[in-house]
Amino acid sequence: MENPGSQSRGAPLFLVAQAPPQIPRQVSIINEKNATQLQMMNQWVASTHASLSFQSTRPTWQCEVPRLALEHDFLMYSILAATRYHVLDLRPDEPDMEHKLTVYHTRAIQGFRKALSNINQNNFQALLATSLLIMLLATTRKNDKGSESGLLVSQWLGLGSGIQSLFQVVGWDTINKSPISVIFDFYQGSQVEFVPPTLPKYLQQMMNIEMTDPDWPHFEALEQAMGLLGRLYTHLEQEGTASMALQAEIWSWAIQVTPKFCQLVQELRPRALIILAHYLPFLQFTGSLWTKDIGKKDIPTIIKIVGPEWRPLLEVPRLLVEMKDRDVVVTVMLAQLH
C-alpha cells in the first residue's frame, strides 16, 4: 500500500528531502517572523514524526501529513503541539515550553471540532491525521485530571471511540484510496486477522457473570474488550515484544474497544477498570515517550476506586508497571497464563 514516491508528487521540495529541510514561507500559520514555529516544523520533519509511527508509516508522517497541514491549520497546530511535547521531553528545563504546548493543543482541538461539522473530500485526510495526534497528545497531560476520576487513560479511550466514529463517517473505501491510508494499516490488520485470545485464569473467572449481576447487561462489551486483551497475551507468548503484530494490537486496542466499554470505564465499573489495568502494562513494550508512565499513574488510581473485593485482581498489574526490566515483565505476564 505504501508508495512514498507517489505520495511526494506535487509536494514542496522540503517534503521529500532526506535531510531536515527549510519550511516554505507559504505554510498557513507559519511565517518567517516566527522562528520558533519554523524550528518546530524542522524538528517534526527531522525526528518527531518518527517518535509516533511505525517504520513503514514514517514517510507518510514525515512528508504527506505536513503537506496536508499547509492547507489545514488544525493539523498544523497538532503537529506543532506534538513537536513541542517531544522537545519538552528532550529539554525539560526549556522555558515556556509547557505553556506553548497547551496553546497549540487547544488551538488544534478548537479547529478540529469546527472542521468536524463539515467533513468533506478536501479535509477528511487532515481530520483523520489530526484525530490520531490529538489522541496521542491526550497521553501527555499527565499533570491534568484526565476525567473526574483522575484517570488519564479514560480521556484517551473516549478519543479512541471518536476515531471509530470518524472511520465510519469517512468509510474505509475512501480511506484506503487516500495517500495517508498506510498510517491506518495497524488498525485494519488487527481487525481482519484472527488471533485466539489467551488470558490469565483469574480474568476468565471474573467473566463468570450471573444474570443478577449489575454487569450482566454489559457482558458483550466487557467480553469484547477482554477478547482484545487476550490477543495481546497471545502475540506476546507466541512472538515476543518485538512483534509488529503485538505493537499494532497495543496501539489499536484503545480504538477497537466499543464505546460501551469506554462508558463502563467512565462509570468506574470494577470489571471494566480491571480489564483496563491489565492492558496498561502492555504500553511499556512500545518504548514510546507518548505512553510512558501512564500505567504508573492510572493503576494506583484504579486500585483506590474499586472495592477491596476486587483489589487482589490488580496486584499483578500494580507490580508490572513498577518493574524496569522488560524481560522480567514478560516472564511475570506469561506466568499468569499457566
C-alpha positions as MATLAB code, in Angstrom:
seq = 'MENPGSQSRGAPLFLVAQAPPQIPRQVSIINEKNATQLQMMNQWVASTHASLSFQSTRPTWQCEVPRLALEHDFLMYSILAATRYHVLDLRPDEPDMEHKLTVYHTRAIQGFRKALSNINQNNFQALLATSLLIMLLATTRKNDKGSESGLLVSQWLGLGSGIQSLFQVVGWDTINKSPISVIFDFYQGSQVEFVPPTLPKYLQQMMNIEMTDPDWPHFEALEQAMGLLGRLYTHLEQEGTASMALQAEIWSWAIQVTPKFCQLVQELRPRALIILAHYLPFLQFTGSLWTKDIGKKDIPTIIKIVGPEWRPLLEVPRLLVEMKDRDVVVTVMLAQLH';
ca = [
       0.000    0.000    0.000;
       2.864    2.342    0.774;
       4.413    4.243   -2.134;
       6.458    7.215   -0.942;
       7.214    8.223   -4.492;
       3.575    8.704   -5.375;
       2.936   10.458   -2.056;
       5.534   13.118   -2.820;
       4.139   14.029   -6.228;
       3.420   17.746   -6.348;
       4.715   18.330   -2.809;
       7.152   21.119   -1.938;
      10.792   20.083   -2.114;
      11.273   20.002    1.649;
       8.667   17.278    1.993;
      10.686   14.768    0.020;
      14.178   15.679    1.202;
      16.077   13.234    3.382;
      17.819   15.879    5.486;
      15.861   18.271    7.740;
      14.565   20.888    5.285;
      13.650   24.522    5.466;
       9.939   25.195    5.829;
       8.386   27.040    2.866;
       7.044   30.519    3.520;
       3.531   29.734    2.343;
       2.760   27.487    5.336;
      -0.673   28.579    6.534;
       0.033   29.618   10.128;
       3.798   29.862    9.906;
       5.746   32.819    8.586;
       9.365   33.898    8.591;
       8.786   36.160   11.595;
       8.042   33.174   13.807;
      11.391   31.441   14.081;
      10.159   29.142   16.860;
       7.428   27.624   14.715;
       9.884   27.175   11.870;
      12.184   25.328   14.247;
       9.307   23.145   15.425;
       8.448   22.128   11.872;
      12.082   21.337   11.139;
      12.133   19.250   14.318;
       8.988   17.402   13.201;
      10.449   16.501    9.824;
      13.824   15.589   11.328;
      12.739   13.374   14.216;
       9.399   13.932   15.948;
       7.402   12.155   13.243;
       9.457    9.012   13.887;
       8.588    9.025   17.597;
       4.918    8.347   16.924;
       4.908    5.963   13.980;
       5.933    2.547   12.752;
       8.869    2.344   10.354;
       6.562    1.664    7.400;
       4.469    4.782    8.039;
       7.262    7.273    8.687;
       7.490    8.592    5.099;
       3.784    9.440    5.291;
       4.048   11.216    8.643;
       7.225   12.981    7.523;
       6.040   14.090    4.077;
       2.345   13.702    3.327;
       0.966   14.813    6.691;
       2.916   18.118    6.734;
       1.787   18.711    3.143;
      -1.821   18.433    4.336;
      -1.020   20.747    7.234;
      -0.138   23.514    4.772;
      -3.848   23.649    3.973;
      -5.404   22.895    7.378;
      -4.440   24.939   10.420;
      -5.869   22.446   12.925;
      -3.468   19.783   11.649;
      -0.574   22.239   11.694;
      -1.332   23.115   15.320;
      -1.468   19.400   16.137;
       1.967   18.901   14.597;
       3.348   21.894   16.488;
       1.873   20.607   19.763;
       3.295   17.121   19.236;
       6.700   18.564   18.417;
       6.574   20.819   21.464;
       5.982   17.803   23.665;
       8.828   15.922   22.018;
      11.190   18.856   22.607;
       9.909   19.206   26.177;
      10.782   15.557   26.773;
      14.273   16.152   25.374;
      14.805   19.521   27.089;
      12.504   19.657   30.133;
      14.065   22.856   31.501;
      13.452   24.958   28.404;
      11.367   27.993   29.477;
       7.739   28.492   28.435;
       7.614   25.132   26.665;
       4.586   23.735   28.516;
       2.591   26.930   28.007;
       3.170   26.910   24.255;
       2.331   23.209   24.112;
      -1.013   23.959   25.768;
      -1.705   26.834   23.373;
      -1.047   24.713   20.281;
      -3.009   21.779   21.699;
      -6.013   23.986   22.470;
      -5.984   25.591   19.020;
      -5.720   22.170   17.384;
      -8.773   20.896   19.260;
     -10.789   24.035   18.539;
     -10.053   23.892   14.813;
     -10.606   20.140   14.699;
     -14.042   20.406   16.306;
     -15.053   23.151   13.913;
     -13.937   21.136   10.877;
     -15.827   18.056   12.103;
     -19.081   19.889   11.422;
     -18.261   19.838    7.702;
     -16.363   16.666    6.771;
     -15.666   16.660    3.056;
     -13.304   15.419    0.349;
     -10.891   18.270    0.990;
     -10.443   17.872    4.741;
     -11.079   14.234    5.678;
      -7.393   13.234    5.468;
      -6.350   16.134    7.692;
      -9.110   15.235   10.148;
      -8.004   11.603   10.286;
      -4.357   12.502   10.905;
      -5.326   15.115   13.487;
      -7.555   12.644   15.325;
      -4.567   10.365   15.931;
      -2.347   13.249   17.026;
      -4.968   14.588   19.438;
      -5.373   11.108   20.894;
      -1.616   10.859   21.437;
      -1.487   14.352   22.911;
      -4.100   13.320   25.476;
      -1.494   10.985   26.966;
       0.845   13.914   27.579;
      -1.428   15.668   30.054;
      -0.013   13.725   32.983;
      -0.482   16.598   35.393;
      -4.110   17.114   34.432;
      -7.153   15.225   35.571;
      -7.959   13.118   32.526;
     -11.503   12.787   33.819;
     -13.412   13.425   37.026;
     -11.955   10.150   38.287;
      -8.407   11.337   37.609;
      -7.797    8.538   35.090;
      -5.625    9.783   32.245;
      -6.498    6.824   30.045;
     -10.238    7.487   30.371;
      -9.958   10.511   28.079;
      -7.721    8.515   25.738;
     -10.380    5.811   25.377;
     -13.037    8.424   24.686;
     -10.937    9.857   21.871;
     -10.466    6.331   20.521;
     -14.237    5.996   20.266;
     -14.322    9.276   18.380;
     -11.799    7.929   15.869;
     -14.005    4.871   15.354;
     -16.901    7.186   14.519;
     -14.741    9.159   12.093;
     -13.733    5.921   10.343;
     -17.413    5.092    9.894;
     -18.331    8.534    8.557;
     -15.469    8.678    6.041;
     -15.651    4.994    5.078;
     -12.798    2.554    4.560;
     -13.064    2.618    0.772;
     -12.310    6.331    0.846;
      -9.559    5.979    3.453;
      -7.821    3.178    1.551;
      -7.686    5.267   -1.633;
      -6.084    8.231    0.141;
      -2.329    8.985    0.236;
      -2.303    8.582    4.041;
      -4.014    5.172    4.138;
      -0.845    3.412    5.290;
      -0.972    5.073    8.713;
      -4.162    3.138    9.461;
      -2.796   -0.275    8.479;
      -2.104   -1.014   12.152;
      -5.840   -0.790   12.825;
      -7.108   -2.623    9.765;
      -4.663   -5.506   10.134;
      -5.774   -6.187   13.679;
      -9.393   -6.114   12.526;
      -9.123   -8.888    9.945;
      -6.536  -11.219   11.474;
      -7.960  -13.995   13.649;
      -5.949  -14.447   16.827;
      -7.271  -16.803   19.519;
      -7.235  -14.969   22.856;
      -5.171  -16.222   25.775;
      -5.979  -14.929   29.247;
      -4.973  -15.417   32.876;
      -7.383  -17.823   34.540;
      -8.397  -15.309   37.196;
      -9.590  -12.913   34.475;
     -11.573  -15.693   32.834;
     -13.199  -16.419   36.190;
     -14.015  -12.735   36.605;
     -16.134  -13.008   33.469;
     -18.410  -15.642   35.019;
     -21.182  -13.100   35.400;
     -24.564  -14.112   36.796;
     -27.767  -12.728   35.324;
     -28.432  -10.949   38.618;
     -25.072   -9.157   38.465;
     -25.238   -5.408   37.597;
     -22.688   -6.084   34.827;
     -24.844   -8.710   33.112;
     -26.411   -6.201   30.644;
     -22.884   -5.136   29.672;
     -21.430   -8.623   29.245;
     -20.923   -8.250   25.485;
     -18.887   -5.032   25.788;
     -16.763   -6.495   28.587;
     -16.225   -9.746   26.707;
     -15.150   -7.904   23.535;
     -12.591   -5.823   25.453;
     -11.379   -8.951   27.235;
     -11.006  -10.735   23.891;
      -8.858   -7.887   22.560;
      -6.758   -8.082   25.714;
      -6.378  -11.817   25.173;
      -4.977  -11.177   21.688;
      -2.189   -9.137   23.288;
      -1.259  -12.027   25.559;
      -1.304  -14.417   22.584;
       1.021  -12.252   20.497;
       3.320  -11.770   23.484;
       3.508  -15.504   24.185;
       3.972  -16.581   20.571;
       6.092  -13.771   19.110;
       7.608  -11.681   21.907;
       7.724   -7.944   22.481;
       9.407   -7.129   19.150;
       6.442   -8.491   17.198;
       4.958   -5.874   14.875;
       1.599   -7.602   15.299;
       1.804   -7.066   19.060;
       2.821   -3.428   18.599;
      -0.109   -2.843   16.237;
      -2.538   -4.505   18.641;
      -1.286   -2.428   21.568;
      -1.773    0.837   19.683;
      -5.143   -0.132   18.211;
      -6.670   -1.543   21.424;
      -7.984    1.821   22.588;
      -9.611    2.367   19.182;
     -11.066   -1.130   18.903;
     -12.870   -1.372   22.236;
     -16.514   -0.425   21.963;
     -17.948    2.937   23.016;
     -19.973    0.969   25.559;
     -16.799   -0.298   27.192;
     -15.462    3.277   27.298;
     -18.681    4.278   29.032;
     -18.223    1.492   31.595;
     -14.719    2.806   32.310;
     -16.091    6.317   32.744;
     -18.724    4.904   35.105;
     -15.865    3.318   37.089;
     -17.299   -0.191   36.925;
     -14.781   -2.560   38.541;
     -14.665   -5.218   35.805;
     -14.032   -2.619   33.098;
     -11.312   -0.985   35.200;
      -9.640   -4.341   35.869;
      -9.563   -5.149   32.143;
      -8.098   -1.700   31.522;
      -5.496   -2.175   34.263;
      -4.281   -5.365   32.581;
      -3.939   -3.527   29.263;
      -1.820   -0.705   30.666;
       1.370   -2.763   31.323;
       1.475   -3.647   27.613;
       2.163    0.023   26.858;
       5.642   -0.479   28.325;
       6.522   -2.600   25.295;
       6.002    0.275   22.853;
       9.022    2.158   24.196;
       7.151    5.330   23.300;
       7.523    8.665   25.039;
       3.801    9.176   24.393;
       2.678    6.329   26.628;
       5.405    6.064   29.228;
       4.271    6.042   32.851;
       0.537    6.018   32.049;
       0.198    2.729   33.903;
       2.222    4.067   36.825;
      -0.204    6.935   37.158;
      -3.522    5.228   36.488;
      -3.235    1.811   38.140;
      -2.884    3.219   41.698;
      -5.944    5.354   40.951;
      -7.870    2.289   39.771;
      -6.874    0.426   42.944;
      -8.334    3.257   45.025;
     -11.566    3.304   43.014;
     -12.505   -0.379   43.098;
     -13.682   -2.019   46.298;
     -11.481   -4.255   48.462;
     -13.006   -7.425   46.976;
     -11.559   -6.526   43.544;
      -8.102   -5.398   44.603;
      -6.419   -8.845   44.574;
      -7.062   -8.911   40.803;
      -4.967   -5.757   40.442;
      -1.874   -6.934   42.274;
      -0.075   -8.190   39.153;
      -0.650   -5.027   37.042;
       0.443   -2.924   40.019;
       3.744   -4.800   40.209;
       4.293   -4.827   36.440;
       4.188   -1.062   35.947;
       6.838   -0.608   38.651;
       9.275   -3.037   37.021;
      12.199   -1.722   34.967;
      13.431   -4.958   33.374;
      11.343   -5.786   30.303;
      12.336   -9.455   30.378;
      11.080   -9.775   33.941;
       7.821   -8.065   32.975;
       7.307  -10.578   30.164;
       8.118  -13.521   32.435;
       5.611  -12.398   35.063;
       2.894  -11.718   32.484;
       3.272  -15.080   30.785;
       3.413  -16.899   34.120;
      -0.176  -15.788   34.714;
      -1.326  -17.774   31.682;
      -0.338  -21.198   33.025;
];
